[in-house]
Amino acid sequence: MTHQPRRQSSQLTFNHYTSLFTYKYKAHAFVMCVKGDWAFLRSAFLMTSGWSSEAVCWMCSATKGSAGPEMAMTNLSGDWLDTMFEQDPWLTPPALSLLQGFHIKMVAPDTLHCWHIGHGRDFLASVIVHLAEAGAFGDGGVPLALKEATRSLRAYAKAHKLQQVKVPLSRESLEWHAGVYPHLNISKACQVGVVHKWLAHLAETGLIADSLIATAVWSSHMFLDTVVGGSNFLTQEAASRAHAFGMLYLLSAVRLSTTALEARQLRWFIRPKFHMFHHIVLGVQHRASKRNPHLDAVWMDEDFVGKAMKLLRIIHPAQRSTRILQRYLVGLPGKLC
């Protein structure tokens, strides 16, 4: 009996919101952006390019190098810049491309998948490996250095009220093994952001002695900090600042990777998501509307999917779609006010 009023209240609330939509609102839908992880976008738009192909990008003709250095994705001023959005990335038009008002520019790369679940993990792991080898965390050997790095990271997170990184920094979590590139292997993308902030703090306090690495850490942090803290439409000043920070990072990262390659060191790995991140940096400056690229990130979308999956486990299969949409509609009117 004690739970009956709560169920009635919930039902009344949903009926109230339903009536608002039924009698007071007329909804119009417009395509503004299609976003998601690369696997989804490649499947939904029948793309012939991708991370596993020689042609890597749906927005331009950049390659992994087979078409020469001028078309290579690591060439930040290559000829591929003149091919942006010149041709469709599919052989057969997908259904989504037939939506009224659709343009391929609406298929957007996002910072979550390009940095926090992509290239950023490669870069940050290489920074930590470099610091451990250089003795920045003490001269007692790699295990003790990584233990001290973990202590420093957690102390920083606690002092700044950030989410704690529960996985300790180790050879396993950094994938620091012979014959492979380092990669930060922690479960949550938001914790990658905490590691990034911590390393930026170390750069600002002078603990990162290598000026090029310190520049790369600081500039990448400043780029993300500018767009995350910016408005939905960036001012010209904010857009110019973000573009400058982003390009400074890209130039530093390519130089670090080139130096490591010449020294035959497995450091500073550059994967196709690095090229996607380059497009995000270019978009900050070149979008006429100055729409913030952070809006294209799918943090909240991924969070909704996680919560929806929890509901699916306890709902009868015949009612799953209806119940998920009902939960969504309960919160939607507040977003329209």
LUMLUMMI-468303 format. One line per 2 residues: number of its first residue (from 1); for each residue x, y, z of N, C-alpha, C, O. Coordinates in pm, whole numbers, plus 50000, padded with zeros to 5 digits. Example, Ala and Ser with C-alpha at 12.3 -4.5 7.8 and 13.67 -1.06 7.14 Angstrom:
LUMLUMMI-468303
1	51319/49431/50780/51230/49550/50780/51320/49670/50780/51424/49668/50846 ~ 51285/49775/50708/51367/49894/50714/51290/50003/50787/51341/50114/50804
***
This chain:
LUMLUMMI-468303
1	50083/49879/50000/50000/50000/50000/50086/50126/50000/50048/50228/49942 ~ 50200/50120/50064/50282/50241/50071/50338/50281/49936/50370/50398/49914
3	50350/50185/49842/50406/50217/49711/50300/50256/49609/50334/50309/49503 ~ 50173/50231/49639/50068/50258/49541/50057/50405/49503/50046/50435/49384
5	50060/50501/49598/50052/50643/49559/50167/50686/49467/50147/50767/49376 ~ 50287/50631/49490/50400/50669/49406/50378/50625/49262/50408/50700/49169
7	50325/50504/49242/50298/50457/49107/50189/50540/49040/50197/50571/48921 ~ 50087/50577/49117/49981/50660/49062/50035/50797/49023/50000/50849/48917
9	50120/50854/49108/50177/50986/49079/50261/50981/48951/50256/51072/48868 ~ 50339/50874/48936/50420/50860/48816/50334/50849/48691/50365/50907/48587
11	50223/50774/48703/50135/50756/48589/50066/50887/48553/50049/50919/48436 ~ 50026/50961/48656/49960/51088/48632/50056/51188/48566/50020/51263/48475
13	50181/51186/48615/50280/51276/48558/50301/51245/48410/50307/51336/48328 ~ 50314/51118/48376/50335/51081/48237/50215/51120/48152/50231/51172/48041
15	50091/51096/48204/49972/51132/48129/49964/51283/48108/49921/51330/48003 ~ 50008/51358/48210/50007/51504/48199/50099/51550/48086/50061/51633/48003
17	50223/51493/48082/50316/51530/47978/50266/51484/47841/50285/51554/47741 ~ 50203/51367/47837/50150/51318/47711/50043/51412/47658/50038/51440/47538
19	49957/51461/47747/49852/51552/47703/49910/51683/47652/49856/51744/47560 ~ 50021/51728/47713/50085/51851/47665/50130/51836/47520/50113/51926/47439
21	50188/51720/47491/50234/51698/47355/50116/51679/47259/50122/51721/47144 ~ 50011/51615/47308/49898/51583/47221/49818/51706/47182/49775/51718/47068
23	49799/51798/47277/49705/51906/47253/49769/52046/47244/49704/52140/47197 ~ 49892/52062/47287/49948/52196/47291/50072/52215/47204/50111/52328/47175
25	50134/52105/47161/50258/52117/47087/50247/52045/46953/50182/51942/46941 ~ 50312/52102/46854/50326/52036/46726/50476/52028/46697/50542/52130/46676
27	50528/51909/46696/50672/51890/46686/50717/51890/46540/50650/51834/46453 ~ 50831/51955/46514/50894/51954/46383/51038/51905/46401/51108/51953/46490
29	51082/51813/46321/51217/51758/46331/51302/51804/46214/51259/51801/46099 ~ 51422/51845/46245/51518/51887/46142/51650/51817/46167/51691/51799/46281
31	51716/51777/46062/51847/51715/46074/51951/51824/46097/51968/51913/46013 ~ 52020/51816/46209/52127/51910/46239/52263/51841/46242/52363/51898/46200
33	52265/51719/46293/52390/51648/46309/52361/51499/46324/52265/51461/46391 ~ 52442/51417/46263/52435/51273/46283/52565/51234/46353/52673/51253/46296
35	52556/51182/46472/52677/51154/46548/52672/51015/46609/52565/50955/46623 ~ 52786/50965/46643/52799/50832/46700/52941/50784/46683/53026/50858/46632
37	52969/50661/46725/53105/50611/46707/53128/50580/46559/53035/50573/46480 ~ 53255/50562/46525/53294/50548/46385/53232/50424/46323/53194/50425/46206
39	53222/50316/46401/53163/50192/46348/53018/50214/46307/52975/50166/46202 ~ 52942/50288/46390/52802/50317/46357/52793/50404/46231/52714/50374/46142
41	52871/50510/46224/52865/50600/46110/52904/50528/45981/52842/50548/45876 ~ 53005/50446/45991/53050/50374/45871/52942/50277/45822/52923/50260/45701
43	52873/50213/45916/52768/50118/45879/52643/50191/45829/52584/50152/45728 ~ 52603/50297/45901/52478/50367/45866/52488/50436/45731/52387/50449/45660
45	52607/50482/45694/52622/50557/45569/52695/50477/45460/52735/50533/45358 ~ 52712/50348/45482/52770/50260/45379/52902/50315/45327/52928/50313/45207
47	52986/50365/45418/53110/50430/45378/53211/50330/45324/53227/50221/45377 ~ 53278/50370/45218/53385/50287/45163/53518/50315/45230/53611/50235/45220
49	53528/50427/45300/53650/50463/45372/53635/50426/45519/53525/50398/45566 ~ 53747/50424/45592/53742/50393/45734/53879/50363/45790/53979/50367/45719
51	53881/50334/45921/54008/50312/45989/54083/50189/45937/54206/50183/45947 ~ 54011/50092/45883/54075/49971/45833/54104/49977/45683/54158/49881/45627
53	54069/50088/45619/54092/50104/45475/54211/50196/45450/54254/50268/45541 ~ 54262/50193/45331/54371/50284/45296/54320/50428/45292/54389/50520/45336
55	54199/50448/45239/54134/50580/45246/54062/50588/45380/53969/50511/45405 ~ 54103/50680/45465/54059/50675/45604/53938/50765/45634/53872/50745/45735
57	53910/50862/45550/53820/50971/45591/53698/50984/45501/53709/50972/45379 ~ 53582/51010/45563/53461/51035/45484/53447/51182/45444/53359/51217/45365
59	53532/51268/45499/53523/51411/45472/53622/51460/45368/53607/51569/45314 ~ 53724/51379/45339/53826/51420/45244/53889/51295/45184/53842/51184/45206
61	53995/51314/45107/54060/51203/45037/54192/51163/45102/54278/51106/45036 ~ 54208/51191/45231/54332/51155/45301/54347/51003/45307/54249/50930/45318
63	54473/50959/45300/54503/50816/45305/54608/50790/45412/54658/50882/45477 ~ 54641/50662/45428/54747/50624/45521/54885/50641/45460/54986/50618/45527
65	54891/50680/45334/55019/50707/45270/55037/50648/45133/55135/50678/45065 ~ 54944/50563/45089/54961/50496/44959/54954/50593/44841/55011/50566/44735
67	54885/50705/44859/54870/50803/44750/54980/50909/44753/54969/51011/44685 ~ 55085/50885/44831/55194/50980/44839/55186/51066/44963/55081/51074/45026
69	55297/51132/44998/55300/51213/45122/55203/51330/45122/55159/51372/45229 ~ 55168/51384/45005/55080/51500/45001/54936/51465/45040/54859/51552/45079
71	54901/51336/45030/54766/51293/45065/54764/51215/45197/54660/51164/45237 ~ 54879/51206/45262/54887/51130/45387/54816/51204/45500/54823/51327/45510
73	54748/51128/45586/54671/51190/45694/54761/51260/45795/54714/51347/45869 ~ 54889/51224/45799/54980/51289/45894/55039/51419/45838/55109/51490/45910
75	55010/51450/45713/55056/51575/45653/54952/51683/45685/54845/51686/45624 ~ 54983/51768/45780/54884/51865/45830/54852/51975/45730/54754/52048/45748
77	54933/51989/45626/54905/52089/45523/54902/52025/45385/54936/52089/45286 ~ 54862/51899/45378/54865/51823/45253/54756/51863/45155/54669/51946/45185
79	54763/51802/45037/54667/51833/44931/54526/51784/44964/54429/51828/44902 ~ 54514/51693/45061/54380/51645/45097/54292/51756/45151/54169/51744/45151
81	54352/51864/45196/54273/51977/45247/54187/52039/45136/54082/52098/45164 ~ 54231/52025/45010/54156/52080/44897/54046/51986/44848/53973/52019/44755
83	54034/51869/44911/53933/51772/44867/53818/51757/44965/53735/51667/44950 ~ 53813/51844/45064/53712/51827/45168/53571/51841/45112/53537/51942/45049
85	53490/51739/45136/53347/51734/45099/53325/51747/44948/53221/51794/44904 ~ 53424/51704/44869/53409/51710/44724/53326/51594/44670/53258/51609/44568
87	53331/51479/44737/53257/51363/44687/53198/51285/44804/53247/51291/44917 ~ 53091/51211/44775/53025/51131/44877/53110/51010/44912/53178/50955/44825
89	53108/50968/45039/53192/50855/45082/53125/50719/45062/53168/50621/45123 ~ 53023/50710/44978/52952/50584/44956/52934/50561/44807/52942/50653/44726
91	52910/50435/44772/52880/50400/44634/52730/50400/44608/52684/50438/44501 ~ 52655/50358/44710/52509/50359/44703/52455/50452/44810/52491/50436/44926
93	52371/50550/44776/52321/50645/44876/52247/50573/44989/52151/50501/44963 ~ 52289/50592/45114/52218/50531/45226/52087/50603/45254/52066/50715/45207
95	51999/50539/45329/51867/50596/45356/51877/50730/45427/51800/50822/45396 ~ 51971/50744/45521/51982/50869/45597/52020/50987/45507/51984/51101/45536
97	52091/50960/45399/52132/51069/45310/52015/51125/45230/52028/51231/45168 ~ 51901/51056/45231/51784/51102/45158/51694/51192/45241/51593/51242/45191
99	51729/51214/45368/51651/51305/45452/51658/51447/45396/51762/51491/45348 ~ 51546/51515/45405/51541/51652/45352/51639/51742/45427/51640/51746/45550
101	51720/51812/45352/51816/51904/45413/51947/51841/45453/52034/51910/45506 ~ 51964/51712/45429/52086/51644/45472/52205/51684/45386/52193/51704/45265
103	52322/51695/45452/52449/51715/45384/52554/51636/45459/52545/51620/45581 ~ 52654/51587/45387/52756/51503/45450/52830/51578/45561/52888/51515/45649
105	52829/51711/45557/52892/51788/45664/52825/51766/45799/52883/51795/45903 ~ 52701/51714/45796/52628/51690/45920/52675/51563/45991/52640/51540/46107
107	52754/51480/45924/52810/51362/45988/52940/51405/46055/53041/51427/45988 ~ 52936/51418/46185/53043/51487/46256/53127/51392/46342/53072/51307/46412
109	53260/51406/46337/53345/51337/46435/53329/51405/46570/53299/51524/46576 ~ 53348/51331/46679/53328/51393/46811/53450/51371/46899/53526/51276/46882
111	53467/51462/46994/53585/51461/47080/53591/51338/47168/53701/51291/47200 ~ 53477/51284/47209/53477/51167/47295/53547/51049/47227/53639/50990/47284
113	53503/51016/47105/53559/50900/47038/53696/50928/46976/53778/50837/46964 ~ 53721/51052/46936/53849/51083/46873/53961/51101/46975/54076/51069/46947
115	53927/51152/47093/54031/51178/47193/54021/51083/47313/54113/51005/47337 ~ 53911/51089/47387/53901/51014/47513/53894/50863/47494/53935/50788/47582
117	53842/50818/47379/53838/50675/47352/53923/50644/47229/53910/50537/47169 ~ 54010/50737/47191/54087/50719/47069/54231/50764/47085/54305/50711/47168
119	54269/50861/47004/54408/50904/46996/54461/50955/47130/54579/50935/47160 ~ 54377/51018/47210/54423/51072/47338/54483/50966/47429/54577/50994/47503
121	54430/50846/47424/54482/50738/47508/54623/50697/47465/54707/50664/47548 ~ 54648/50701/47335/54784/50671/47286/54882/50779/47332/54990/50750/47382
123	54841/50903/47314/54930/51015/47347/54960/51021/47497/55076/51032/47536 ~ 54859/51014/47580/54878/51027/47725/54960/50911/47781/55041/50931/47871
125	54940/50790/47728/55019/50676/47773/55167/50697/47740/55254/50666/47822 ~ 55195/50749/47621/55334/50774/47583/55397/50880/47672/55516/50872/47703
127	55319/50980/47713/55371/51082/47804/55411/51020/47937/55520/51048/47988 ~ 55324/50937/47994/55352/50875/48123/55473/50782/48114/55557/50780/48204
129	55482/50705/48005/55597/50616/47985/55727/50699/47978/55828/50662/48038 ~ 55722/50809/47904/55840/50896/47894/55880/50949/48032/55998/50947/48067
131	55784/50996/48110/55815/51051/48242/55872/50945/48335/55963/50973/48413 ~ 55818/50823/48328/55869/50714/48413/56012/50679/48376/56095/50654/48464
133	56040/50676/48246/56176/50644/48201/56274/50757/48232/56392/50732/48257 ~ 56225/50880/48230/56312/50997/48253/56337/51023/48401/56414/51113/48435
135	56274/50947/48489/56295/50965/48633/56216/51078/48694/56249/51126/48803 ~ 56111/51122/48626/56030/51233/48679/55955/51193/48807/55919/51280/48887
137	55932/51064/48826/55862/51016/48946/55956/50944/49042/55911/50868/49128 ~ 56086/50967/49028/56184/50903/49116/56275/50810/49038/56245/50769/48926
139	56388/50777/49101/56489/50695/49035/56492/50551/49086/56594/50483/49073 ~ 56385/50505/49144/56384/50371/49202/56343/50262/49106/56315/50150/49150
141	56338/50290/48976/56296/50191/48880/56153/50214/48836/56079/50291/48897 ~ 56113/50147/48728/55981/50168/48668/55866/50133/48762/55774/50213/48774
143	55867/50018/48831/55753/49987/48920/55729/50093/49027/55615/50133/49051 ~ 55837/50139/49091/55822/50242/49194/55782/50376/49132/55706/50452/49193
145	55832/50404/49013/55796/50529/48945/55647/50532/48913/55581/50634/48934 ~ 55594/50422/48863/55451/50416/48829/55366/50420/48956/55255/50475/48955
147	55417/50363/49065/55344/50369/49192/55337/50513/49241/55233/50557/49290 ~ 55447/50587/49228/55448/50727/49267/55361/50811/49174/55295/50905/49219
149	55360/50778/49045/55273/50848/48951/55126/50828/48986/55047/50922/48979 ~ 55090/50707/49025/54952/50679/49067/54916/50760/49189/54806/50816/49197
151	55008/50767/49287/54983/50847/49408/54964/50994/49374/54874/51059/49426 ~ 55048/51046/49285/55038/51186/49244/54907/51212/49171/54842/51314/49196
153	54868/51122/49083/54743/51138/49008/54624/51141/49101/54537/51227/49086 ~ 54617/51049/49195/54503/51041/49287/54499/51159/49382/54391/51207/49418
155	54616/51207/49424/54621/51326/49510/54569/51448/49434/54497/51530/49491 ~ 54605/51460/49307/54558/51572/49225/54406/51564/49208/54337/51665/49223
157	54355/51446/49177/54211/51429/49158/54135/51464/49286/54030/51528/49281 ~ 54187/51422/49401/54121/51451/49529/54125/51601/49559/54025/51657/49604
159	54239/51665/49534/54253/51808/49564/54162/51893/49476/54118/51999/49519 ~ 54134/51848/49354/54052/51925/49260/53911/51868/49247/53836/51909/49158
161	53876/51775/49334/53741/51716/49340/53700/51655/49206/53588/51676/49157 ~ 53792/51580/49147/53766/51510/49023/53743/51362/49051/53776/51313/49159
163	53687/51293/48954/53662/51150/48972/53795/51075/48986/53888/51097/48910 ~ 53801/50987/49085/53922/50911/49108/53943/50807/48999/53849/50743/48953
165	54068/50790/48959/54106/50686/48864/54141/50562/48946/54248/50554/49006 ~ 54051/50466/48948/54068/50349/49034/54176/50255/48984/54243/50190/49064
167	54195/50248/48853/54296/50158/48797/54434/50221/48818/54457/50332/48770 ~ 54526/50154/48887/54660/50212/48906/54738/50217/48777/54719/50134/48688
169	54826/50315/48766/54914/50323/48650/55019/50213/48661/55095/50207/48758 ~ 55023/50127/48563/55114/50012/48564/55147/49976/48420/55094/50035/48326
171	55235/49879/48404/55265/49833/48268/55141/49777/48199/55126/49789/48078 ~ 55054/49716/48280/54932/49659/48222/54835/49768/48179/54784/49764/48067
173	54808/49866/48265/54712/49970/48231/54764/50066/48125/54686/50135/48060 ~ 54896/50069/48107/54956/50151/48002/54986/50069/47877/55032/50122/47776
175	54961/49938/47885/54995/49846/47776/55141/49868/47733/55173/49873/47614 ~ 55225/49880/47833/55367/49909/47812/55443/49777/47805/55495/49727/47904
177	55448/49722/47685/55513/49593/47664/55601/49602/47539/55585/49692/47457 ~ 55692/49509/47528/55782/49507/47413/55704/49480/47284/55618/49391/47280
179	55734/49557/47180/55675/49532/47050/55541/49597/47026/55481/49576/46920 ~ 55490/49676/47121/55361/49743/47103/55372/49889/47147/55459/49925/47227
181	55283/49970/47094/55277/50110/47136/55200/50122/47267/55103/50049/47289 ~ 55242/50213/47356/55166/50234/47480/55025/50284/47450/55002/50357/47354
183	54931/50244/47535/54791/50284/47520/54728/50283/47657/54738/50183/47730 ~ 54664/50393/47695/54604/50404/47828/54477/50320/47836/54376/50354/47775
185	54484/50212/47909/54375/50116/47914/54300/50127/48046/54321/50047/48138 ~ 54213/50226/48056/54123/50239/48170/53981/50245/48117/53956/50289/48005
187	53887/50199/48199/53753/50172/48148/53674/50297/48111/53605/50298/48009 ~ 53681/50402/48192/53593/50517/48174/53662/50630/48099/53775/50668/48131
189	53591/50685/48000/53647/50794/47920/53668/50919/48003/53764/50994/47980 ~ 53579/50944/48100/53593/51064/48183/53722/51060/48266/53777/51164/48299
191	53769/50940/48300/53894/50928/48376/54015/50958/48289/54119/50998/48340 ~ 54002/50939/48157/54107/50982/48066/54123/51133/48074/54235/51186/48069
193	54009/51203/48087/54014/51348/48104/54085/51389/48233/54154/51490/48235 ~ 54068/51312/48340/54135/51341/48467/54286/51324/48450/54363/51408/48497
195	54328/51217/48385/54470/51196/48359/54527/51311/48277/54639/51357/48301 ~ 54450/51357/48179/54494/51468/48093/54513/51596/48176/54613/51665/48161
197	54418/51626/48262/54429/51745/48348/54551/51735/48439/54622/51834/48460 ~ 54574/51617/48493/54689/51596/48582/54821/51619/48508/54910/51686/48561
199	54833/51565/48388/54955/51584/48310/54974/51730/48270/55086/51780/48267 ~ 54863/51799/48239/54873/51942/48209/54923/52019/48330/55000/52114/48317
201	54880/51977/48449/54929/52040/48573/55078/52016/48589/55152/52107/48629 ~ 55124/51894/48559/55267/51865/48567/55346/51949/48468/55457/51994/48498
203	55289/51971/48350/55357/52053/48250/55368/52198/48298/55471/52262/48280 ~ 55262/52248/48357/55261/52387/48404/55356/52408/48521/55411/52517/48537
205	55377/52304/48602/55468/52316/48718/55611/52282/48684/55698/52287/48771 ~ 55638/52246/48557/55775/52222/48513/55826/52082/48533/55945/52057/48513
207	55740/51988/48573/55786/51851/48595/55818/51780/48463/55899/51688/48461 ~ 55753/51823/48354/55783/51765/48223/55895/51849/48161/55872/51959/48112
209	56015/51795/48165/56133/51872/48124/56140/51891/47973/56187/51995/47926 ~ 56096/51792/47897/56101/51803/47751/56001/51908/47705/55880/51893/47726
211	56050/52014/47642/55963/52127/47606/55859/52089/47501/55747/52139/47504 ~ 55895/51999/47408/55801/51961/47303/55686/51879/47362/55570/51899/47326
213	55717/51787/47452/55612/51707/47517/55525/51797/47603/55403/51784/47603 ~ 55588/51887/47678/55512/51979/47763/55418/52065/47679/55304/52091/47719
215	55466/52109/47564/55383/52190/47474/55264/52111/47423/55152/52163/47418 ~ 55288/51985/47385/55180/51901/47334/55075/51875/47440/54955/51880/47412
217	55119/51847/47562/55025/51821/47672/54943/51947/47701/54821/51941/47712 ~ 55011/52059/47713/54943/52184/47749/54847/52230/47640/54734/52269/47669
219	54891/52226/47515/54806/52277/47405/54683/52189/47383/54575/52241/47357 ~ 54698/52057/47394/54581/51969/47379/54482/51992/47492/54361/51992/47470
221	54534/52012/47612/54446/52041/47726/54373/52174/47706/54254/52184/47733 ~ 54444/52276/47659/54384/52407/47641/54278/52404/47531/54177/52473/47541
223	54302/52325/47424/54201/52313/47319/54072/52256/47376/53964/52313/47356 ~ 54082/52143/47445/53962/52079/47499/53897/52167/47606/53774/52174/47614
225	53978/52233/47687/53924/52320/47791/53847/52436/47729/53746/52480/47784 ~ 53895/52488/47616/53829/52600/47550/53694/52560/47493/53596/52633/47511
227	53686/52445/47426/53560/52406/47365/53460/52354/47468/53341/52379/47457 ~ 53509/52282/47570/53418/52230/47673/53359/52345/47754/53242/52341/47792
229	53439/52448/47779/53391/52562/47856/53326/52670/47772/53280/52771/47826 ~ 53320/52650/47640/53264/52752/47553/53113/52744/47540/53051/52647/47585
231	53055/52845/47480/52911/52848/47456/52876/52760/47337/52965/52707/47270 ~ 52747/52744/47309/52704/52661/47197/52760/52713/47064/52793/52635/46974
233	52770/52843/47054/52831/52905/46936/52949/52989/46985/52931/53089/47054 ~ 53068/52947/46948/53189/53012/46997/53201/53154/46942/53165/53181/46827
235	53253/53242/47024/53287/53375/46973/53407/53362/46879/53477/53261/46880 ~ 53428/53463/46800/53542/53461/46707/53673/53447/46784/53764/53377/46740
237	53681/53513/46898/53803/53505/46979/53825/53364/47032/53936/53312/47026 ~ 53717/53303/47084/53730/53167/47138/53762/53066/47028/53842/52975/47049
239	53699/53083/46910/53725/52993/46799/53870/53003/46752/53934/52902/46726 ~ 53922/53125/46743/54061/53145/46700/54157/53087/46802/54259/53028/46766
241	54125/53105/46930/54213/53052/47035/54215/52899/47033/54320/52837/47042 ~ 54095/52839/47021/54086/52693/47017/54160/52638/46895/54230/52537/46905
243	54144/52703/46782/54212/52657/46659/54364/52665/46675/54436/52575/46633 ~ 54412/52771/46736/54556/52786/46757/54609/52678/46850/54714/52618/46824
245	54537/52653/46960/54580/52548/47053/54578/52411/46985/54671/52332/47000 ~ 54472/52384/46910/54460/52255/46843/54570/52231/46741/54628/52123/46736
247	54599/52331/46659/54703/52316/46557/54841/52303/46622/54926/52229/46572 ~ 54863/52373/46732/54990/52360/46803/55008/52218/46854/55118/52162/46847
249	54900/52160/46905/54910/52021/46950/54939/51927/46834/55027/51842/46843 ~ 54865/51942/46724/54882/51852/46610/55025/51857/46556/55084/51754/46526
251	55079/51977/46545/55217/51992/46497/55316/51925/46593/55410/51860/46550 ~ 55293/51943/46724/55381/51884/46825/55372/51732/46822/55474/51663/46833
253	55250/51679/46807/55230/51534/46807/55297/51469/46686/55360/51363/46699 ~ 55284/51531/46569/55348/51476/46449/55500/51479/46464/55568/51385/46424
255	55552/51586/46520/55697/51595/46538/55746/51490/46637/55851/51429/46615 ~ 55673/51468/46745/55710/51364/46843/55708/51227/46778/55799/51147/46799
257	55604/51199/46701/55592/51069/46636/55704/51047/46535/55760/50938/46525 ~ 55737/51153/46459/55843/51142/46360/55978/51116/46426/56057/51034/46379
259	56005/51188/46535/56131/51169/46608/56142/51028/46664/56249/50966/46657 ~ 56033/50977/46719/56035/50841/46774/56054/50737/46663/56124/50638/46682
261	55991/50761/46548/56004/50668/46437/56149/50664/46386/56201/50557/46355 ~ 56212/50779/46379/56351/50784/46335/56443/50715/46435/56544/50656/46396
263	56408/50720/46564/56487/50654/46668/56444/50509/46689/56498/50440/46776 ~ 56347/50462/46609/56295/50326/46617/56240/50295/46756/56263/50188/46812
265	56166/50392/46809/56098/50375/46938/55948/50365/46914/55892/50437/46831 ~ 55883/50276/46987/55738/50262/46976/55672/50359/47073/55632/50324/47184
267	55663/50484/47028/55602/50590/47109/55520/50679/47017/55543/50683/46896 ~ 55422/50750/47076/55345/50853/47006/55276/50799/46881/55290/50852/46771
269	55201/50691/46902/55131/50626/46791/55026/50720/46732/54952/50785/46805 ~ 55020/50725/46600/54919/50805/46530/54827/50712/46453/54869/50646/46357
271	54703/50706/46495/54602/50623/46431/54506/50713/46352/54513/50835/46365 ~ 54416/50656/46271/54324/50739/46192/54240/50837/46274/54199/50941/46222
273	54214/50807/46401/54137/50902/46482/54213/51032/46506/54153/51134/46538 ~ 54344/51028/46490/54421/51152/46494/54377/51244/46381/54366/51366/46400
275	54352/51187/46265/54304/51265/46151/54165/51320/46177/54134/51433/46140 ~ 54080/51241/46242/53946/51289/46278/53956/51408/46374/53882/51506/46363
277	54050/51397/46468/54071/51507/46562/54117/51632/46488/54079/51743/46524 ~ 54198/51614/46383/54241/51727/46301/54120/51796/46238/54115/51919/46233
279	54023/51719/46189/53903/51777/46130/53823/51857/46235/53765/51960/46203 ~ 53821/51808/46359/53752/51882/46465/53819/52017/46485/53751/52119/46498
281	53951/52018/46487/54025/52144/46505/53999/52238/46387/53979/52358/46407 ~ 53999/52184/46266/53971/52268/46148/53830/52325/46153/53807/52440/46116
283	53735/52244/46198/53596/52288/46202/53572/52403/46297/53483/52485/46273 ~ 53650/52412/46404/53635/52522/46499/53650/52656/46429/53576/52751/46457
285	53745/52663/46339/53775/52790/46271/53692/52809/46145/53654/52921/46112 ~ 53663/52700/46073/53605/52713/45940/53453/52704/45936/53393/52739/45835
287	53389/52658/46043/53243/52658/46043/53192/52802/46045/53230/52882/46131 ~ 53108/52833/45949/53056/52970/45942/52979/53009/46066/52983/53124/46109
289	52907/52914/46125/52826/52943/46242/52907/52945/46371/52859/52993/46473 ~ 53033/52893/46365/53117/52879/46484/53050/52788/46589/53068/52806/46709
291	52971/52692/46539/52906/52597/46630/53013/52516/46703/53105/52462/46643 ~ 52997/52508/46834/53095/52442/46919/53102/52292/46888/52998/52225/46894
293	53219/52237/46855/53229/52094/46825/53199/52006/46946/53172/51887/46931 ~ 53204/52065/47065/53171/51986/47185/53025/51941/47182/52990/51842/47247
295	52940/52012/47108/52799/51972/47096/52785/51840/47021/52684/51770/47036 ~ 52885/51807/46940/52880/51683/46863/52926/51562/46944/52911/51449/46900
297	52981/51586/47063/53026/51475/47147/52905/51397/47197/52796/51452/47211 ~ 52927/51270/47224/52813/51182/47257/52819/51135/47403/52779/51022/47433
299	52868/51220/47492/52875/51183/47633/52737/51146/47688/52719/51039/47745 ~ 52640/51235/47669/52506/51211/47723/52435/51099/47648/52356/51025/47708
301	52462/51085/47519/52401/50978/47441/52448/50842/47491/52368/50750/47506 ~ 52578/50831/47517/52631/50705/47569/52574/50677/47708/52547/50562/47742
303	52556/50782/47787/52498/50766/47921/52354/50717/47912/52312/50632/47990 ~ 52278/50772/47816/52139/50730/47798/52132/50584/47755/52046/50509/47801
305	52222/50544/47665/52222/50406/47620/52249/50311/47737/52186/50206/47749 ~ 52342/50351/47824/52371/50268/47942/52250/50252/48032/52221/50143/48080
307	52178/50363/48055/52059/50355/48139/51947/50278/48071/51873/50204/48136 ~ 51935/50294/47939/51832/50221/47866/51858/50071/47872/51764/49992/47884
309	51984/50032/47863/52017/49889/47869/51981/49829/48003/51942/49712/48010 ~ 51995/49906/48110/51954/49856/48242/51803/49833/48247/51757/49735/48306
311	51727/49924/48185/51582/49907/48182/51542/49786/48098/51449/49713/48132 ~ 51613/49766/47988/51578/49655/47898/51588/49520/47968/51516/49426/47933
313	51676/49511/48066/51695/49383/48133/51577/49345/48222/51560/49228/48257 ~ 51496/49444/48259/51386/49415/48353/51248/49438/48291/51147/49431/48360
315	51245/49466/48160/51118/49494/48092/51086/49378/47998/51176/49322/47935 ~ 50961/49344/47989/50918/49238/47898/50951/49277/47753/50931/49393/47716
317	51001/49184/47673/51040/49217/47535/50932/49286/47453/50963/49369/47368 ~ 50806/49252/47479/50698/49311/47400/50676/49459/47432/50615/49530/47353
319	50726/49505/47547/50701/49644/47589/50828/49729/47594/50822/49844/47637 ~ 50940/49675/47553/51067/49745/47571/51070/49880/47499/51103/49981/47561
321	51038/49882/47372/51047/50007/47295/50954/50112/47352/50992/50229/47364 ~ 50831/50072/47388/50733/50167/47442/50781/50226/47573/50774/50348/47593
323	50829/50142/47663/50870/50190/47795/50992/50282/47787/51000/50381/47860 ~ 51087/50250/47700/51205/50335/47685/51165/50473/47634/51215/50574/47683
325	51074/50478/47536/51027/50606/47483/50947/50684/47586/50954/50806/47591 ~ 50871/50612/47669/50794/50680/47774/50889/50747/47875/50865/50860/47917
327	50994/50678/47912/51092/50737/48004/51155/50862/47942/51180/50960/48011 ~ 51181/50856/47813/51239/50971/47743/51143/51088/47740/51183/51202/47761
329	51015/51060/47713/50915/51167/47702/50888/51235/47835/50853/51353/47838 ~ 50904/51162/47946/50883/51223/48079/50977/51341/48100/50937/51442/48157
331	51101/51328/48054/51195/51436/48076/51203/51538/47965/51264/51643/47982 ~ 51143/51508/47850/51156/51597/47735/51088/51733/47751/51147/51832/47709
333	50967/51743/47809/50905/51877/47820/50991/51980/47893/50991/52099/47858 ~ 51065/51934/47994/51151/52028/48066/51260/52084/47979/51305/52196/48003
335	51303/52009/47877/51408/52056/47786/51353/52158/47686/51429/52235/47627 ~ 51219/52158/47666/51158/52248/47568/51114/52380/47630/51076/52473/47559
337	51118/52388/47763/51070/52510/47830/51173/52623/47818/51150/52733/47868
***
